[in-house]
């Protein structure tokens, strides 16, 4: 489920009329499919805007009707742990 929410939130090209109001009160500017996916993701991401900032788009090839695919590459930081084997 987590992957579906991430995909719905991070692959969207929607815009909001306002960002200074709670997510559920915003008007979403985008097509019907992306609006629905954004509402779905917003239910499971209490900090939707922070999630967008955390995973910034680095590269994007938008969907188009002749190609029938899209590509989004996002950046994120993975914390590394220093693990030492004990003998």
C-alpha positions, 0 to 999 in steps of 0.5 A: 500500500505504501508504494501505491501512495508514493506513486500516486503522490510523486508522479502527479503533475497537479497544482493546488489553488492554495497551500495555506489551507488543510489538504482536504480543503484545497481545490486540485487543478489537474485532470480527473484521474490525477485529481483522484489519485492525489486525493487518495494519496492525501488520505494516507499522507498527513504531511503531503507537502512535506512528502513532495519536498522530501522526494524532489523530482530530478527528471520527468518525461510526462505521459503522452498519448502516443508513447503511453508511458511516463517516467519520474525520477526522484531524489532521496537520502538514505541514512547509512549505518556503520555496522561493525562485525564483532568476533 
